[in-house]
């Protein structure tokens, strides 16, 4: 690799933040490593994203069928269902050998778990869709060879992990869990207390050691060579540890993201970084940096705000947040979602909802069969940080078994997400309205299992065979919305977004505008339990606007739009420029 002087200077700045006087020697190693991998990394792409970009989130073993590898089964299912025509990007959740946490305790970064498939299966998927891989870089499994060598006292691995005095005051450390921060392990040098931010089986890597940086850059480059279009930086916020600090969002962590961005832009342009930071909004968007860190950040405030709107029949907090939402910098965007393999985080609601309303949301989810997970606060107490629930079950009504309304309410929530500025991400189970998997929770003893059901392929096909079944209805509704969305310039991730004030607390009203064509789309949704009638601006009335999609909506006299409970519409018009 022959980097420009500017690039070398930028890389050196990042490495100086990390390693001080050792930055120069580390730079030489980084450049040599990048040079070794550059030819293997696929050619870059000019396109960043457009309206057709939709992410599907799925486990590699999401579907199983006889002796066929699960990755092959997943590929064939997506193709046969025509979903590869509607969904351009597949986020395969960690498909590497792992000891726990459904793949996130990685015991081998460089091989595909043979129970899931092979790199050949991954390449075949890459021929159908763009791929997103997880780089699980905060920690690895206790079964990883690095940690096993650490336990044995073998250099250089003795410096790969973070030890601490068991009596040390670590009360300032921001905790994402209620489990102990330190876990004792018997090593060749005696018992050592090692940082385990997420679980006793997930040992934190010591990024203050440049050897760890080089190891993980090797993994990063190899993922790109294997076809990753997007790299998701898992749990990135907790990466760097420094005693007497909260150990979250430290400047060194941001320097690591910036370093990776510089290297990818130079060696594999068009490869994108996504940061996973389930924290309050202002902290979350800090990972855009000055447009020089992550290309994409999650909209973590969106899932709980949408739930709050539908369950309280009041969209006021969601609309207030949308009205204040700042546009992403050029070359960056948001990832919008309602559901994922994790639960619905509550920390992103801080400053957005009063405590009593958050408590009411928790109670509503529990009433719908959901569970909760807690984290340890700096004062030593525990608080709910995550709702564990299927998003479909969360939008049900425990007092009413009206399936038609339940399906419409769920699809309406998805329509809100699909209409917003950014790239939409759809969890596999959201395509089919999968309910809470309480049996799975009983089997594993883990709350998150409630939303991580794995299917036999034929079982899922059987559920879809009846057009009147909720899974078939949800999938049909999703197909319709995705087909429409991908054809609209105003749904480009970068297209402008404004809220339309219609002075009704139950209405979510967003206007998207394409700067090149002038197309405007009004997305309107009713979260009330009763019909709502509203007069729209003339440009969006029946005489001017085209109806792109609607559900539970009708035009009345004088151009009044009436929306049933959970009714919604996308209305489009072109304005002369």
N, C-alpha and C positions, 0 to 999 in steps of 0.2 A: 504494500500500500504506500502510495506517494501523496500524502495529504498536503493541502495548501498550507501556507504559513498561518493564514487566518484560522483554519480548522485546528492546527496544532496548538495555537494560542488558546483557543476556546477550550480544547480538551485539557490543556495544562491548567487553566483556571479552575475547572471542575476538580481535577485531581489534587490541586493545591488545597482546595477546601476540604478534601477528604484526608490527605496524607501529608500535608505540609512539605517539609524538605524532601520527603521521599517521592514527590510528584514526578520529577524528571525521570527517575528510573522506572516508575510505574508507566509513564507515557510510552516509553520505548517498548515495554512488554505489551501494552494495549495495541499499539500500532502493528506490532509483529503478529499478534493474534488476529486482528482484523484482516491483515494481509493474507493470512493462511486460509481464512474462511471466505474471502470476498468472491472468488470465482464460483464457489459452490452456492452462493446466495442468488436467488432468482433475480432476473432483470426487474428493475423498478417499473412502476406505472405512473403515467402522468395524472390519471384521475385520482382524486381523493375520495369523493363520494358524490352520489346524486340521489334522486327521489326513489330509485329502485333498490337502494341499499337498505336491507332489513336483516337483522341478526336473529338467528334461531339459537337458543341456548339449550344444549342437550348433553347428557352423559354419553360416553362412548358405548356403554352397555345398556343404554336406554331401552333397546328392543332386543329380544333374543329369539332365535329360531333354530331349533335343532343343533346340528353340528356347525352351522355357519357362524363365522365370527360376528360378534355384535356390531362392529363397525360396518361390515358388509351388509348386514341386515338393515341397519339404519340408512345407509346409502340407497339401497333398493327401495325401501319404504318411501323415502322422500321423493325419489324419482317416480315411483308408481302412483303416488298421490298428487303428482304435479307440483309439489312444493318447491322443487328446485327452480321452477319458473317464476315463483313469487318471492322466494327468500334467497338472497344472494350470498349471505355470509353465514357460516355455521361455526358457532363457538362450541368446540368439543371440550367439555370440562375435563380435568386432568385424567389422561388415559395412560399414565405411566404406572409402573409397579408402586404400590402404596401399602402402608400398614394400617391406616385408619382415616377417619374424616372423609370418607367417600372420595378418596383420591388426593386430598390436599396434604397428607403426610407422605410426601414423595420419598421413596426409597431408592429410586434410580431415575435420574432425569433424562437419560439418553436412550431408553428402550421403551417400546410399547408393551403394556401389560399383555402377555400372551392370552389371558382370559378375555381380552377385549378385541385383540386383532394384531396387526403388524404395520410396519411403515408402508408396506405395499397397499394395505387398506386405506391408510391416510392419503397416499398419493392418488388413489382412485377417487376418494372424496374430493380432493383438491381439483380434480378434473371436472367436477360438477358445480362446486361452490367455492367461494373464497373461504379460508379457514382462519379461525382465531384459536390460539393456544394460550394456556395459562403458564406464566413463568412464576412458579411458587418460590419466591426469592427471600422471604423473611425467615423461613425455617425449612428444615428437612425432617424426615422420619428418624427416629432413634435406630431404625434398622439400616439406614443408609451407611455405605461403607466408610464415609468420612467420619461419622459418629462412632462407628465400631472401632475405627483406628484411633480416634480420640480416647475412647475408653481404654484401649490397649497401650496408650502412651506413645504412639507412633508419630514422629514428625513427618510432614508439617502440620498434621491434623490436630495436634494439641492446641493450635492457635485458631482453629476454625469456629470455635464456640465460645460463649460468654459465661464465664464463671463469676460468682459473687459470694461475698460473705453472707451466710444465712442470717446474721444479725444486722446487716446493713439496712439503713433507712431508705426504702424504695417507695415511700408513700406518695411521692410526687408523680410516679409513673402512671400514665393514662392506661387504664385496663379495658380491653374489649371483652373480658370474660371474668367469671367469678372463681375460676380455678387458680391455684397458687402460681405466682410468677416464677418462683424458683422450684426446681425439682432436684432432689439428691440422687446422684448416680455413683456407683462404685467404680472407680477407675484404677489404673495401675499405680497412681500416685495417692490413692486413698479416696474417701468420699468427697465429691465435689458437688456444689450446688450450681446448677446450670439454668440459664434463662429459658423458660418455656412459656412464651406469651399466650399461646392458644391452647395447648394441652400438654400433658406430660409426655406424649408421644411425638410432639412437634418441637424440636430443639432449635432455638434461634441461632442463625448464622452470624458470625462476627465480621461485619463489613468493615470494621476498622483495620482488618487485616487485608492488604492488597491481594493476597493469594485468593481470598474468597471472591473479590471482584473479578479476577481473571477467570476463575472457575465458572462464575455465573455468566460472564460475557461469552464464554465458550458455549454454554447452554443456549443463550439467546441466539447467537449466530447459527447454531445447528438447527434451531427451530425454524428460523427463516429459510434455511437451506432445505428443510423438509416441507416447505410450502405455506408457512404461516404468513398471512397477510396482515393480521393484527396480533399484537402481543399484549395480553392482559397482565399487568403487574399486580399480582395478588398481595393483599395486605401491605401495600407499599408504605403506608403512613407510619408504620412501626419499625421501619427498617434499621435506623441508626439508634444506638443506645448511648446515652451519656448521663452518668449519675448526676443527681441534683437538677434534672430537667424532667419534663413530662414524657420524654422519649417518644414524641409523636410530632410529625411534620418538621423535624429538625432540618436546618439548612443543608446538612450533609445528605439527607434523604433527597431533597430537591436537586442537589448536585449530581446524585446518581441518575435520576430520571433525565436530567439535562444531558449528561454524558451519553446515555443510551440513545437519546434522540439524535445527538450529533453523529454518532457512529452509524445509526441506521440511515439517516438522511444521506450520509456520504457513501455507504456501502450497498444499501438496498433501498433507494428512494421509492416512496410509495408504500413502504411498510409502516404501519401505524402503531403507536403506543396508546394503550388505554389504562388509566389508573383506577384501582379499586380502593376507595377511601370512604367507608360508610360512616360519615361524620357530618356535622352541620354544614350547611351550604357554603358559607364563606370559606371554611377550611377546605372543603372539597374542591372548589374552583381554583384554589391557590396552585393546584397542580397543572394549570395551564402555564404557569410562570408568566413570562412576558411573551407568550406565544412560542416559547422555545423549550417547553417540557412536554407534557402529554399532548397528543393530537386530540384525544377524546377523554372526557370524564363522565362518569355516571351522574344522572339526575337522581340522587338518592332521596331527595325530599319528595319526589313525585309519588311513589307507591303509597306512603302513608297519607299524603294529602288527598289523593283520589279516594282511598278508603274512607277517610274522614268525611269527605263531601257526600258520598253515597249513603253512608250509615247514619249521618246526622241530617240528611236531606238539606244540606246547606253548603254551598260552594264558595262562600265568602272568603275563608282562609286560602283556598286554592287560587281563587281569582286574584287576591291581593298579592300572593307570591308570584304568580305569572305576570302581573302588571309591573313588578319590580325586577323581574329576571333580566339580567344584563345580557346583551348579545355576546356570543363567544368571539374571541379575536379571529381575524382572518387566518385560515389554515387550521382552525380548531373547531370542535363542535361537541355537543352533548350526546350521550347515549341515554335515551328515554326507555323506561321499562316500568312495568307494574309488578311483575313476579320474576323470581329467579330461583336458583337452587338453594339460596339462603332464605331466611325469613324476611319480614318487613321491618327494616331498621327504624328505631324510634329516635335515636340521637339526631338524625336530620330534621326532626321537628322542633328542636330547640330554638326558641325565639319566634317560632311560627305559630304554635298553638299554646294556649294556657295549660297549666298542669292538669287542671280538672278535666279539660277536654281530652287530653292524652289518656288520662285514667279511664274516661268513658270509652274511648276507642279500645283500650285493652279489655275492658269488661265486655264490650260487644263482640270482640273476637273470641273470647273464652266462651261466650254464650253460643257461638257457632262451631264449637268443638275444637277451637284452636288452643295452642299452648304458648308459653312464654319462655324466654331465656334471659338470664341476668348477667350483669357485669359488676365488678367491684369498683366502687367510687373511691376517690382519694381519701375520704373520711372513714373508709373501712366498711361502709354499708353497701348493700347490693341494690341495684335498681334494674327494672326491666329495660333491656336494650333492643329486644327483637321479638316480634310476633311470629310464631311458627304456625303457619296455616296455609292451606291451599287458597290462592286468590279467588278461585271460583267459590269455594265454601264460604270465604269471608264475605262475599257479596250475596249470600243467601239470606233468607228471613226465617229464623227458627220458628216463628209463629205462623208461617204461611208456606205451604208446599206447592205453590204455583210455579211449576217448572218453566212455563213460557216466560213469565216475568223475570225469573231468576236468570235464564239464559240472556234475555234482553238486557238486564242490568249489567251482567258481566261483559257482554259485547259493547255496551255503551261505555264502560270504563276503558276497554281496549281502544275504542274509537277516539277517546280523549287523548290517550297516549300516542296513537298513530298520527294525530293531527299536529303535534307540537314540533317546534323547531329542533332539529337534531336528527340522529339516526335512531329508529325504533328497534328495540330488542324484545323478542317474544320467547318466553320460556316454553319448552316442549309441551308441558302440561296445560299451558294456556290455550294451545290450539284445540284441545279436546275437552276443556272444562273438567279436568280431573279433580275429584273431591279429596277431602282430607284422608290420608292413609293412616288411620289410627292403629290398624293391625300392624303396619310396619313399625310404628313407634313401640308397640308392645314387644315386637320381636327384637328390636335393636336397643331399646332403652334410651334412644336419642330423640329429642324433640324435633330436630330438623328433618328426620325421616318422614314426617307428616307430609312433606312436599317433595319427596324424592322417589316416588314409586317407580319401579322398573316393570316393564310389560313383556310378556310373551307376545310376539308379533301377532299371532292368530287371535289372541284375546282382544287386542286393540282393534284388529280388523272386524271382529265380531261386533264390538261396540259401535263401530262405524257403519255396519251393514244396514241398520234400521235408520231411515232418514229422519224419523221422529225422535230418536234418542238424543239426549243432551249433547253427548260428544259429537254426533253427526251435525246437529244444529249449530254448535259452536264452531266447528271446522268450516261449515258452509258459510257462516257469517264472516269468519276470518278471511276465507278465500276471496269473498266479495270485496271486503275492505282493502286487502292487499293488492288485488288486481287494479282497483281504482286508484289507489294511492300512487302506485309506481308510474302512472301515466301523467301525473299532474306536476307541471313546473313549480307551482306554488308550494308543493310539499318537498322541494329540495331542502336538504338539511340547513343550508345557509339562507334560505328565503326568510324575509323579515316576519316578525311575529308581534302582534298587538292584541290587546284584549278589547272587546266591544262591550261597553257598559250598557246593559239593558235594564238595569235597576230591578233585578229580580234575584233574590239570594239563591235560588235553586238552579240557576242557569250558568253553565260553563260556556263562554263564548270567546273564541279565538279567531283572529283574522290572520291568514298567511298571505304574503304578497311576493310574487316573483319579480325581481327588479328588471329582468330582461324582456319578458313577455307582457308584463302588466297584469297577469292573471291574479285575481284575489279569490281566496277560498274562505268562507265563513264556516267554522265548525261549531255547532251548537248542540248542547246536551242538557237534558232535564234530569236532575238528581232527586226531584221531589217524589212523594208517593201519590201525588195527584197530577192530572193533566195541567199543563201550563200553556197559555196562549200569549203570543207576543207579536208586536208589530216590528218588522225589521226595516232597516234602511232600504230605500227604493232599489238600490243596486243589487240587493240580495232578495228582492221580492220575486214573485212567480213570473212577472212579466219581463224581468231582466236576467235573472240568474238561471243557470243550469243546475239541475239536481244531480249531483254525482253519486250520492249515496244517502239513503235515509232509512230509518227504522222507527216505527211507532210515531210517525209524523204525518200531518195532513195540512193542506192549505185551506183556509176558510175565507169567508167574505172579506173583501177589502184587503186581501193579501196577508191576512193574519196567519201565522204559523202556530199550529197546535201540536205540542209534544206530549205524548203519553208518558207515564212514569218510566224513566230510563229510555225515553225516546231521544233520537238524535238525528242530525242531518249535516251533510257537507254540501254547501251551495257555492257555485263558482260563477264568476263574472270576469270579463276582460274589460279593462279601461283603456281608453286612448291615451297615449303618452305624448 
